[in-house]
Structure formats: C-alpha cells, structure tokens
Amino acid sequence: MHLTDMAPKVPLKSFKRTKIVATLGPATDSYEKIEQLIDAGTNVIRLNFSHGTHEERLVQIPWIRKASEKLGKPVAILQDLQGPKVRLGDFDGIINVKTGEELNFEYKCNYEETGRIPTQYDLSDKVKVGERLFLFDGKVRTTVTGIEGKIVKAKVENDGILLKRKGMNLPDTDFKGDILTEKDMADIKFGATQDIDYVALSFVQTADDINRLRQILTDLKSEAKLISKIETLAGVANIESIVAASDAVMVARGDLAVETPSESVPVVQRQIIGLCLKYAKPSIVATQMLMSMVDMPEPTRAEVSDVATAVFLGADAVMLSDETANGKYPIEAVKTMKRVALYAEQHPPMKTVYPFEREHTIQNAISGSIMTMARNIDATAIVAETKTGSTALQIASRRPETAVIAVTSELRTAQQLALVNGVKSYVRPADPEAASKLTDWLLENEVLKSGDVVVSVSGRYPGVAGATDTIKVRVLE
C-alpha cells in the first residue's frame, strides 16, 4: 500500500491549509517523536545542518519516511545549510567591553596569547572601514575602524559582554557571492545522495547565489528544490529577483532583525509573501513564532497573534525551530500552531490583497479561469493533474477558498507540494483519466459525496510537464 492510498480522516473543508515546518533536534531525535510531530500536523521536517552529523541524518531520514508512510501523509524533508554564519571563536570566560573601547579581531587566533578576539570566519578581506559589526547577535554594536593585515579593528558603541561562539552580523558587508562554505559543500554533496526535497540556502544576497547552488545541485543530479533564506540587507534590496530565481523563500526573521532595522521586519515579511504569491513560489515565515513554548506549555498572546497574522497574510508555511528542536513541549507546539492556523483560516477578518499583476501566460490564464469557475459554481474541490507541481502551485498561489487536490505520478512532487498552502497530494500512475479516477476514489471513501461539484484541470499528455490545457466540470453521482 502506498502512503497516498489512505483516505483523509477529515472533510475537505476542515483541512489545515497553512503548512507547518518543524525542526528536528535533541528533543525530537527518535522515530516515536517524529511520528508524533507528523501526526500532530507537521508537513515539513527541517534538518538544521548547523548542528548534528551526517550519521544522525542517515538514521533520521528513514525515520521520517517510515512515519510518513505509516500515517499516509506526504512529508517534505528540508535540508537547511548553515551558510557563512559568522561567529566568535573559542576563548575562556566572559569578555567585558566598554563604550569607546577598540577591539581587535583575528581569524582563529588565541585570545589568551594575543589579546585579540578570535573569529570563525576571516573577515579581513571582506569588511571595510565604516561598516557596522554587531556582536552577540546584536547585543554589542561596533563599527570597523581599520584593517591591518589579518586584524580587524572596531570601536565599541555600547557596554556589554562577549561569549565564545556567539553570532556576528555585518549588515553593510558584501560577501561577493562567497556564501557557500566548505562545510556547506560537504553537506550539499551528502544531501544529494539522500532523500531530500528542499535545500535552504542561508544569507542569500543576490539571485546569482541561488543560480550558483542550482547548478551545483544539477551537476550532482539532485531533485531537490531551492529555498532562499532572506536574512540580510542585500537580500532585501534584491528581493524580487531572488524570489523569481528561487523555488521557495523563507523569511528568516532572526538574523533579519539584526541585519535590518527590527521595525522593518513586519513590512519585509509582507513584501516577501506578496512577491511569492505573484511568482507562485511558497513562502515560509520563521523564527520565534512560539518561542515561549521552548519552556512553557502555552504560548504568549503575542505569539498566537504572530502565527495568525502570517496566515492572514497568505504565507504557505509557518516554522518552528527551537520549539521542536530543543523545547520541553515539541508536540504541544505543533498542535498549538495547527490550532491557531485552523482558527485563523476559518475566521478570516479580511482578505489580504497585494498590488501586483501576473504575467500573461497560458498557465496563468488557465489557473485564473479555474478559480473563477470554482467560485461561481461553488465547487467542493479543484483536482489538478501535475507532473512537476507547477499547475498546483499556480492555482494555490491564488489562495482559492476551494480545496486543491493534486494528483501526480511523481512521489518527489507530492512530497514537495507538502510545503504549499492548501494543497493535498496523491500519487497515481500517469493516466488520461487520473483526475477522474482519483475523484471516484475520494467519492468511494466518502471524502466527497453525491452532488458535489469538482473542477479538474489536466493535459492532453499525461505525465508531461507544462502540458496543462484542459478544464472539466463534474457533478458527482
């Protein structure tokens, strides 16, 4: 029995449309916890390659697929690359810093012997005088005052402390495409041999960063799609071209709130979601969504509002990081997020409208026609035949009130569509009658009922990408 041979247990109108991304970590590093995460409402499992080993992933990936199969639910696996996360190096104790003091940084130096603060990344050939250098994830702010050989000098602007391995942010620094580290390349090569659906690239600055990684994955014969993580000032400045070049986009609000003014993050979040809808690319809102649930069984009211706002704005997915990786209540966090998303979807206060026009293409015209038709005839479901997922993406990007069911001959496509708002996927052989046969099956399993109206979209050449050209309306008997 295939995982998509199991009929859903809830009516179409009760589906959770907004998808949930959960991060694995020490709190969820077992088959039982992974099954519970998926059963609670998780659609995408994130493997954070900033932590853990390849050996651990070799165990976790089969666990995810086994749980997905058991629960009859396609689940996407997301490989999140660390990227050039600039951090302080190792030193003992705490370094106290004072306003006006000048600090010296050097790549992999010994603090006790030199008095210079070690870094895990050589900044000397990247930074320029006058650029901002934030330490301890923004708690200590400095400005670069000079570069002497491999030593970077910076003036402190506020009192604070420094601890080893804490993050450094350089919002003004151009890394000139150098965002794939040796570790990333090793992780990419490993991931290309594994059952990975998405690869997330950290600290994306331009579309060239994505194009470069896409070529690497193509050369490695990887089927994974690419997610751009927007967390730099340069990424925000080049956002539309990045969205167009990506397969999906993550609003990585943690570093973004340090690299850009924190008050700009809600505006950037809305901008990214709107552009993703325009280009039919899934969007993920991430970082601190239910952060208090790392230690507490209930979220704050502000966190509930944050998740609901992402739903109202049209995000495809909302993400849990520390909440499920290290938190005391990982399963409860997923259940809470699902509960909030469902309530927000069922009680929308308004419809968010973004001021853009779509390209005039045949696929866009067909997707728009399906939307109008489904709405006018009060259709129960839209059934879309799709090889690559593109047709389902185009329809879903219009956020129809009607449930979208994708039928595909590719298991990889079904898993990748697990990230997409409002889409439920089934794998069936390529067939001119694939949509009709799936509809009959859903009718037999009482997911649909006699009298329901279904709009289906398909192509003359089943299993051929980009051949969608036919719309049918069917009243079930």
Phi, psi and omega in degrees: 000131179276154184301332180265017173269000179264129181285145178296151183268351182240153178298156181305321184287351180257004178298141168283122183275318181284127185273156182244129175256125178240138183264132176280149177192192181306328183286343185228025185270063175201158178299318183299316180293321179296317177299319179295321178301312182292318180296329181284344178135003180288136178249336182226130175258123180263127174256109184275106184280008168287342182226164175082173183239163177298326180297321177294321180295325180297337176270318187291320183299312175299325176301315181299313181294323179295315180293320177301315180297315182298320184271356178066038188223116176300133180230134177270143174252125185248120174266113183259110182286147181291318182072185183280061177292106184280123182229159169292154179275201183267136172202160183274143172071207184245139173256117176274133179236149183237151178304132179091347180289149175256128179255147175245129180244142177212140182298120174055034178275173179258112185297318183296325183274326188251337186080358177266144184276125182285148174235157180269002181219137181282104183272349191297330180260011180246316188277159176233156178301135179097346180282150181279142178226109183260135184245156178054048179054040173097356183287332176239126184250133179223166175232136181292128181248347180182157174231120179239100184066242179262006182260130176254126179257141181213143181262131183281138183250351176205152178294149178178189178232157175237139176238153182300147174065011177283155187289151175237140178236137181232080187295339183261355189270132177267115180276002173049049175077359184272064184248000174257113182273173176300321178298315179302315182297319177295321179291322178297315180296321176296312182300326181294341178265358185247174182274073184252136181261325181224145171241124180260127181259123183277151173057040178296131180249326180218168176297333179298327178300316180290316180299323180294316179292324179298320179294320178299314180294323177298316179297329180272001180061035177277142177264003185291144173268162189252133175248127174270127174266120181265109183211017178228160177297320179295322178298319178295318181296330183251027194298319185294317179292327178293314178301315181298326183276343186268167171265336177198164183223137176249130173274095185272086194287344181296293179291330180300323181286344176267320184284334178236164176303133185301329181290345180275344187299315178300325179290316178298320178302314179295319180299316182293316179300317179298316179294323178295323175295319180300316184263008180055049177241133179298144177241144179236128174260125190229162169090118171060031182290320176228046191302326182295340181282001168298323184242342185239150181283350180233145178279167172281163179295326179295323179292318176301316179297323180297314179296314180299321179298318177300321178294312180300324183284346177099019177298145176286323186213153173239145192240142173250132181248265180300333183304319180257342181280315186234355189285165179280342187228058186296318182288319178298325179296317178295315180299320178296314180298319178297315181299316180294316181297314180299316181295318180296321180292325184274348179226058181291128181284339183193167175254122180286126180245132180251138185278078176216160173245141178276159176296148179273087179238163179300316182297318178296320180297317179296315181298318178296321179294320178299316179302310182298315182295314181299321180290316184292329182257009178054052182294147177279327183207153169249122179252118184245122171280132183209137178272311185259347185099352185299317181299314179297321178298315181297317180293313183297328182295344177271000178048061180293150175286339179279141178297140179251122178246122180260134174241125186221154176272356185249119177298321179302318179297317179300319180291319180293328178288351176297342179275346193267132182305127170076005184253130172244130190249147174226142178259124177219155179300149176300127187201138177302338182249023185303315181295316180295318181295321178293320179299317178300318180296318178295326177293315180298326182268011173063022171283322170250162181224165179302133181099344177294147178253129182237132173258125178242149179229134185207185179231162179291338184240090183304137178082001180259124182294139174078013183258012182296124182206006187229132176243133178231147174244132183226131172262120187285142180238000000 
